[in-house]
Amino acid sequence: MKKHQIIVLMDGAGNYYEIPRATLERSRVSDRRKKTVIAALEECDATHWYIRASAIPGSIAADKFVGARQLYYVGFYLISSKAKR
């Protein structure tokens, strides 16, 4: 049996997303595009260098989340599959 890691994300509307680790690895940003991606993230207001109290779900300082754009890491689990011969 071969084990595969499944990463689970959740959006602000309570929807769950399962992403196989292999899919995530194939989506890795190339060195050639890395500067472009970093620049795009720096322009985004949702990116912070630290976690503000208002960004912690359930915090009394947190604003009510509207929409489902933001994704949160929930965890991962392993699934088994038969190894191909």
C-alpha positions as CSV (number, residue, x, y, z in Angstrom):
1,M,0.0,0.0,0.0
2,K,1.2,3.5,-0.8
3,K,0.2,6.5,1.3
4,H,-0.9,9.8,-0.2
5,Q,-1.3,13.0,1.8
6,I,-4.5,15.0,1.4
7,I,-4.4,18.7,2.5
8,V,-7.6,20.2,3.7
9,L,-8.5,23.9,3.4
10,M,-11.7,25.7,4.5
11,D,-13.1,29.0,3.2
12,G,-15.1,31.6,5.1
13,A,-18.4,30.1,4.2
14,G,-17.5,26.8,5.8
15,N,-16.8,24.9,2.5
16,Y,-13.9,22.3,2.7
17,Y,-11.4,21.7,-0.1
18,E,-9.3,18.6,-0.4
19,I,-6.0,18.9,-2.3
20,P,-3.7,15.9,-2.9
21,R,-0.2,16.8,-1.9
22,A,1.0,15.7,-5.3
23,T,-1.2,18.4,-6.9
24,L,0.2,21.0,-4.6
25,E,3.7,20.0,-5.4
26,R,3.0,20.3,-9.2
27,S,1.7,23.8,-8.5
28,R,5.0,25.0,-6.9
29,V,6.1,28.4,-8.2
30,S,9.1,28.3,-10.4
31,D,12.2,30.3,-9.6
32,R,11.5,32.3,-12.7
33,R,8.1,33.4,-11.5
34,K,8.8,33.7,-7.8
35,K,9.6,37.5,-7.9
36,T,6.3,38.2,-9.7
37,V,4.3,36.2,-7.2
38,I,6.0,37.9,-4.2
39,A,5.3,41.3,-5.7
40,A,1.6,40.4,-6.2
41,L,1.4,39.3,-2.6
42,E,3.0,42.5,-1.3
43,E,0.3,44.5,-3.1
44,C,-2.5,42.5,-1.5
45,D,-4.0,44.0,1.7
46,A,-4.8,40.6,3.1
47,T,-1.1,39.7,3.5
48,H,0.5,40.4,6.8
49,W,3.9,39.8,8.3
50,Y,2.3,38.9,11.6
51,I,-1.0,37.6,12.8
52,R,-3.2,40.4,14.1
53,A,-5.7,39.6,16.9
54,S,-8.4,40.6,14.5
55,A,-7.3,37.9,12.1
56,I,-7.7,35.1,14.6
57,P,-11.1,33.3,14.0
58,G,-13.3,33.6,17.0
59,S,-11.3,36.6,18.5
60,I,-13.5,39.4,19.9
61,A,-11.5,41.8,17.8
62,A,-12.2,39.9,14.5
63,D,-14.5,41.4,11.9
64,K,-17.3,39.3,10.7
65,F,-16.0,37.5,7.7
66,V,-18.1,38.1,4.5
67,G,-17.6,36.0,1.4
68,A,-15.6,32.9,0.8
69,R,-12.3,34.1,-0.7
70,Q,-10.0,33.6,2.3
71,L,-8.8,30.0,2.8
72,Y,-7.6,28.5,6.1
73,Y,-5.4,25.5,6.5
74,V,-7.4,22.9,8.5
75,G,-5.1,19.9,8.5
76,F,-4.3,16.8,6.5
77,Y,-4.9,13.1,6.4
78,L,-3.4,10.1,4.7
79,I,-5.2,7.7,2.3
80,S,-3.9,4.4,1.1
81,S,-3.9,3.2,-2.5
82,K,-2.5,0.1,-4.0
83,A,1.0,0.5,-5.4
84,K,1.1,0.1,-9.2
85,R,3.3,-2.8,-10.4
